[in-house]
Amino acid sequence: MANRPSSLAPPVESRWREGTVVAVAFVLCLLGGALGVNDTVTPPPVPAYLLAAVSSGLLLARHRAPVATVIATTGCGMLVAPMGLLSTPLLVAPAVISAYSLAIRAERRVALAVLLPSAALLIAVPPFFEADFSWADISRLATVAAAPLVAAVFGRSTRHRRAYLAIMEERARRAEESRDEEARRRVAGERLRIARELHDLVAHQITLANAQATVAAHLFTTRPEQTRTSLDELVRTTRHALDELRATVGLLRQPDDTAALTDPAPGLSQIPALLRTFRRAGLAVSIHEDGTARPLPPATDLTAYRVIQEALTNVTKHAATGSAEVRLAWNRDRVTITVTDDGRGSRKPQERPPGYGLIGMRERATAVGGTLTAGGRSQGGFLVSAHLPLPAAENTTRRTDEAIEGEGR
């Protein structure tokens, strides 16, 4: 069986990077070992090679055990003077590199607790082993002590920068998820709106077509001469259904598709035409209006039309009656739409499974800030009542006056 590479093995790039760091530390230690007193340069002695090899090799453990690595490299740095070498920042390069790694990975209190004693120990030993030690050597030892501390400062800066980049990446990821969620929410809302339109359209027109076809079939045996009129009504109803269906499906087109139909959305101004279609289908519908009618916002106007349409469609499909009443009551801040039937008559309700008409009407009313209630009446029949908000009267008057002035100009 062939040997598979371990998943725990470090990648090739990481091995090359670690090897480079160890090699650089080894070279710096040798350069430090070549320096003598009075800036003289001599070939590195054997102890310099040994010290460089051991202290540089310890750096391989700086990721797994940063504290132990700092302690070990500091111990190697303390051996510089006892081995007859001149203590310089180059000879303690492994301790500097390990201090940088510790500052990146450890908390600030841990780093300070380890690095401050380490810097102190690096300069505590040389005065006892270097010959002719004088105050002039203090500056050199100060650089030895400062080197790991400066490296630690750079390490903390790198830690903060990495944390900042991680936070920014997380924010970008969350923002992207929020945008995707918002896009999905808008798509779902648009799908629900189109589903409502299709339900209202299909339920209304197909119900009318079915009622007209039933009337035509009845007249065919009793009064054949009137069958043609009923069939003409059926043709007009189905043609109108196809036009509305085409306009609604046109909402699904992409922006670069051919232009869809742009007929205005229906509103209360088209209620008389709507009631005529129900009357031709055999439903006697009366309408009463209380108060002064006012212009409605487009969404509210469409909702009012769809509520009346769906309520009368439900009467045609489900109620055992041949009559219904529509009432509009205009108040200061709302319009109340009431559709009622008495539930009596010679017609039999059609046996159909429950649909989504009432749910759709209630969702439409809620979407424009209104409410809708529906249920049976104590005296018989069914009642649908919708309360839709109206814009402030003064705002409506101002908009109307501005429109008139604009037309005058």
C-alpha positions in Angstrom: 0.0 0.0 0.0 1.4 3.4 -1.0 2.2 5.8 1.8 -0.2 8.7 2.0 1.1 12.1 3.1 0.0 13.0 6.5 -2.7 15.7 6.7 -0.9 17.1 9.7 2.3 17.7 7.8 3.1 21.5 7.3 2.8 22.7 3.7 5.8 23.2 1.5 5.6 27.0 1.7 5.6 26.8 5.5 8.7 24.6 5.6 10.5 26.9 3.2 9.6 29.9 5.3 10.8 28.2 8.6 14.0 27.1 6.9 14.6 30.7 5.7 14.1 32.1 9.2 16.5 29.6 10.8 19.1 30.3 8.1 18.9 34.0 8.5 19.2 33.7 12.3 22.2 31.4 11.9 24.0 33.9 9.6 23.3 36.8 11.9 24.7 34.9 14.8 27.9 34.1 12.9 28.2 37.8 11.9 27.9 38.8 15.5 30.5 36.2 16.5 32.9 37.7 14.0 32.8 41.1 15.7 35.4 41.9 18.3 36.3 44.7 20.6 37.0 48.1 18.9 34.9 47.0 15.8 37.5 44.5 14.7 36.4 41.6 12.5 37.8 38.1 12.8 36.6 34.7 11.5 33.9 33.3 13.8 35.3 31.0 16.5 34.0 27.5 17.0 31.8 28.5 20.0 30.0 31.0 17.7 29.1 28.2 15.3 27.9 26.1 18.1 25.9 28.9 19.7 24.4 29.9 16.3 23.3 26.4 15.5 21.6 25.7 18.8 19.9 29.0 19.3 18.7 29.2 15.6 17.4 25.6 15.7 15.3 26.5 18.8 13.3 28.9 16.5 11.5 25.9 14.9 9.4 25.6 18.1 8.5 29.3 18.4 4.9 28.7 16.9 4.0 25.7 19.2 5.7 27.0 22.3 6.5 30.7 22.1 7.2 31.2 25.8 9.6 28.3 26.1 11.4 29.4 22.9 11.9 32.9 24.3 13.3 31.4 27.6 15.6 29.0 25.7 17.0 31.6 23.3 17.5 34.0 26.2 19.5 31.3 27.9 21.7 31.0 24.8 22.1 34.7 24.7 23.3 34.7 28.4 26.1 32.2 27.3 27.6 34.7 24.8 29.9 36.4 27.3 31.0 33.2 29.2 32.0 31.7 25.8 34.3 34.6 25.2 32.2 36.3 22.6 31.2 40.0 22.4 27.5 40.5 23.3 25.8 42.3 20.4 22.3 42.4 19.0 23.4 40.1 16.2 24.4 37.3 18.5 21.0 37.4 20.2 19.1 37.5 16.9 17.3 34.2 17.8 16.0 35.8 21.0 14.8 38.9 19.0 13.0 36.7 16.5 11.4 34.6 19.3 10.3 37.8 21.1 8.5 38.9 17.9 6.7 35.6 17.6 5.7 35.7 21.3 4.2 39.2 20.9 2.1 38.0 18.0 0.7 35.0 19.7 0.5 35.8 23.5 -1.5 38.3 25.4 0.2 41.6 26.4 0.5 40.7 30.1 2.1 37.3 29.3 4.5 38.9 26.7 5.6 41.6 29.2 6.0 39.1 32.0 8.4 37.1 29.8 10.2 39.7 27.7 11.1 42.2 30.4 13.0 39.6 32.5 14.6 38.2 29.3 15.9 41.6 28.3 17.3 42.2 31.8 19.1 38.8 31.8 20.7 39.4 28.5 22.6 42.4 29.9 23.1 41.1 33.4 25.8 38.6 32.6 28.3 40.4 30.2 29.7 42.8 32.8 31.0 39.9 34.9 32.8 38.1 32.0 33.9 40.8 29.6 37.4 42.1 30.2 38.0 45.8 30.6 34.3 46.5 30.8 33.6 50.2 31.1 30.7 52.6 31.0 31.3 53.0 27.3 30.0 49.5 26.8 26.7 50.4 28.4 25.3 51.7 25.1 26.1 48.5 23.4 24.3 46.5 26.1 21.4 48.9 25.9 20.9 48.0 22.3 21.1 44.3 23.2 18.3 44.8 25.8 16.2 47.0 23.5 16.4 44.7 20.5 13.9 42.0 21.7 11.6 44.8 23.2 11.5 46.6 19.8 10.8 43.3 18.1 7.9 42.8 20.5 6.5 46.2 19.6 6.5 45.2 16.0 4.9 41.9 16.9 2.1 43.6 18.7 1.5 45.9 15.8 1.3 42.9 13.5 -1.1 41.2 15.9 -3.4 44.3 15.9 -3.2 44.6 12.1 -4.2 40.9 11.6 -7.0 41.3 14.1 -8.2 44.4 12.3 -8.1 42.6 8.9 -10.0 39.7 10.4 -12.7 42.0 11.7 -13.0 43.7 8.3 -13.2 40.4 6.5 -15.9 39.3 9.0 -17.8 42.5 8.5 -17.5 42.1 4.7 -18.8 38.6 4.9 -21.7 39.6 7.1 -22.5 42.5 4.8 -22.5 40.1 1.8 -24.8 37.7 3.7 -27.1 40.6 4.6 -27.2 41.7 0.9 -28.0 38.2 -0.2 -30.7 37.9 2.5 -32.2 41.2 1.5 -32.2 40.2 -2.1 -33.9 36.8 -1.2 -36.4 38.7 0.9 -37.2 41.1 -1.9 -37.5 38.3 -4.4 -39.8 36.4 -2.0 -41.9 39.5 -1.6 -42.2 40.1 -5.3 -43.1 36.5 -5.9 -45.8 36.8 -3.2 -47.2 40.0 -4.8 -47.3 38.4 -8.3 -48.9 35.3 -6.8 -51.6 37.5 -5.3 -52.2 39.2 -8.6 -52.4 35.9 -10.4 -54.8 34.4 -7.8 -57.1 37.4 -7.9 -57.0 37.4 -11.7 -57.5 33.7 -12.3 -60.1 33.3 -9.5 -62.2 36.2 -10.7 -62.1 35.7 -14.5 -62.4 31.9 -14.5 -65.3 32.1 -12.0 -67.1 34.6 -14.3 -66.3 32.4 -17.3 -67.7 29.4 -15.5 -70.8 31.2 -14.5 -71.4 32.5 -18.0 -70.9 29.1 -19.5 -73.4 27.7 -17.0 -75.9 30.3 -18.1 -75.3 29.6 -21.7 -75.8 25.9 -21.2 -79.1 26.5 -19.4 -80.3 28.9 -22.1 -79.4 26.5 -24.9 -82.2 24.2 -23.8 -84.8 26.8 -22.6 -84.1 29.9 -24.8 -81.8 29.0 -27.6 -82.1 32.5 -29.2 -80.3 34.0 -26.1 -77.4 31.6 -26.2 -75.5 33.7 -28.6 -75.5 36.7 -26.2 -74.2 34.5 -23.3 -71.5 33.1 -25.5 -70.4 36.6 -26.6 -70.2 37.6 -23.0 -68.1 34.4 -22.3 -65.7 35.4 -25.2 -65.3 38.9 -23.9 -64.6 37.6 -20.4 -62.0 35.1 -21.5 -60.3 37.7 -23.8 -60.1 40.2 -20.9 -58.7 37.4 -18.7 -56.0 36.7 -21.3 -55.1 40.4 -21.5 -54.8 40.7 -17.7 -52.8 37.5 -17.5 -50.4 38.8 -20.2 -49.9 42.0 -18.3 -49.3 40.3 -15.0 -46.9 37.7 -16.4 -45.1 40.6 -18.1 -43.9 41.6 -14.6 -41.6 38.6 -14.7 -39.7 39.8 -17.7 -36.1 40.9 -17.4 -35.2 44.6 -17.9 -33.6 43.8 -21.3 -36.6 41.9 -22.5 -39.2 43.3 -24.9 -41.4 45.9 -23.2 -44.3 44.4 -21.3 -47.8 45.8 -21.3 -48.0 49.0 -19.3 -51.7 49.3 -18.6 -52.5 51.1 -15.4 -53.3 49.0 -12.3 -57.0 48.7 -11.6 -58.6 50.9 -8.9 -62.0 52.1 -7.6 -62.6 54.0 -10.8 -63.0 50.6 -12.5 -65.5 49.2 -10.0 -68.6 50.0 -12.2 -67.0 47.9 -15.1 -66.2 45.1 -12.6 -69.8 45.0 -11.2 -71.1 44.8 -14.8 -69.2 41.6 -15.4 -70.7 40.1 -12.3 -74.1 41.2 -13.3 -73.7 39.6 -16.7 -72.7 36.4 -14.9 -76.0 36.4 -13.0 -75.1 38.0 -9.7 -77.2 41.0 -8.8 -74.7 43.5 -7.2 -75.7 46.8 -5.7 -73.2 49.5 -4.5 -73.7 52.2 -2.0 -71.3 55.0 -1.1 -71.3 57.2 2.1 -69.2 60.3 2.5 -67.0 62.2 0.1 -64.7 60.1 -2.1 -61.1 61.1 -2.1 -58.1 60.0 -4.2 -56.3 57.0 -2.9 -52.6 56.1 -3.2 -51.9 53.6 -6.0 -51.3 50.7 -3.7 -54.4 51.4 -1.6 -56.5 51.9 -4.7 -55.4 48.5 -6.1 -56.0 46.8 -2.7 -59.5 48.3 -2.6 -60.3 47.0 -6.1 -58.9 43.5 -5.4 -60.8 43.2 -2.1 -64.1 43.9 -3.8 -63.2 41.7 -6.7 -62.2 38.7 -4.6 -65.1 39.1 -2.2 -67.6 39.1 -5.1 -65.8 36.2 -6.7 -66.2 34.2 -3.4 -69.9 35.0 -3.4 -70.2 33.7 -7.0 -68.3 30.5 -6.1 -69.4 29.6 -2.6 -72.6 31.5 -1.6 -76.0 30.1 -2.3 -77.4 33.4 -3.3 -77.9 35.5 -6.4 -77.3 39.0 -4.8 -74.6 40.9 -3.0 -74.0 44.4 -1.7 -70.9 46.6 -1.8 -70.7 49.6 0.5 -67.9 52.2 0.7 -67.8 54.5 3.7 -65.4 57.4 3.5 -64.2 58.8 6.8 -61.6 61.4 7.7 -58.7 58.9 7.9 -59.9 55.7 6.3 -62.2 54.1 3.8 -64.3 51.1 4.9 -65.2 48.6 2.2 -67.9 46.1 3.1 -69.1 43.3 0.9 -72.1 41.3 2.1 -74.5 38.6 0.8 -77.6 37.2 2.4 -76.8 33.6 1.8 -80.3 32.9 0.5 -81.5 32.2 -3.0 -82.1 29.4 -5.5 -78.5 29.0 -6.5 -76.5 26.2 -5.0 -72.9 26.8 -3.8 -70.3 25.1 -5.8 -68.3 22.4 -4.0 -64.7 23.5 -4.0 -61.8 23.1 -1.7 -60.8 26.2 0.4 -58.4 28.5 -1.4 -56.2 31.5 -0.5 -58.6 34.3 -1.3 -59.2 35.5 2.3 -55.6 35.1 3.1 -54.6 37.2 0.1 -57.1 39.9 0.9 -55.9 40.1 4.5 -52.2 40.3 3.4 -53.0 43.0 0.9 -54.8 45.1 3.5 -52.0 44.7 6.0 -49.4 45.6 3.4 -51.0 49.1 3.0 -51.5 49.6 6.7 -55.1 48.5 6.9 -57.1 45.6 8.4 -59.5 43.0 7.0 -62.1 40.9 8.7 -64.3 38.2 7.3 -66.9 35.8 8.7 -70.5 34.7 8.7 -73.4 37.1 9.7 -75.9 36.3 12.5 -78.8 36.9 10.1 -77.2 34.7 7.5 -74.8 35.2 4.7 -71.2 36.3 4.8 -69.4 39.6 5.4 -66.0 40.9 4.3 -65.0 44.3 5.8 -61.7 46.1 5.0 -60.5 49.3 6.7 -57.9 51.0 4.5 -56.0 54.2 5.6 -56.4 57.5 3.8 -53.8 60.2 3.3 -54.3 63.4 5.3 -57.0 65.5 3.7 -54.8 68.7 3.7 -52.0 66.8 2.0 -54.4 65.5 -0.6 -55.8 69.0 -1.2 -52.3 70.4 -1.5 -51.3 67.8 -4.1 -54.5 68.4 -6.1 -53.9 72.2 -6.1 -50.3 71.7 -7.1 -51.4 69.4 -10.0 -54.0 72.0 -11.2 -51.4 74.8 -11.0 -48.9 72.6 -12.9 -51.5 72.0 -15.6 -52.2 75.7 -15.8 -48.6 76.5 -16.4 
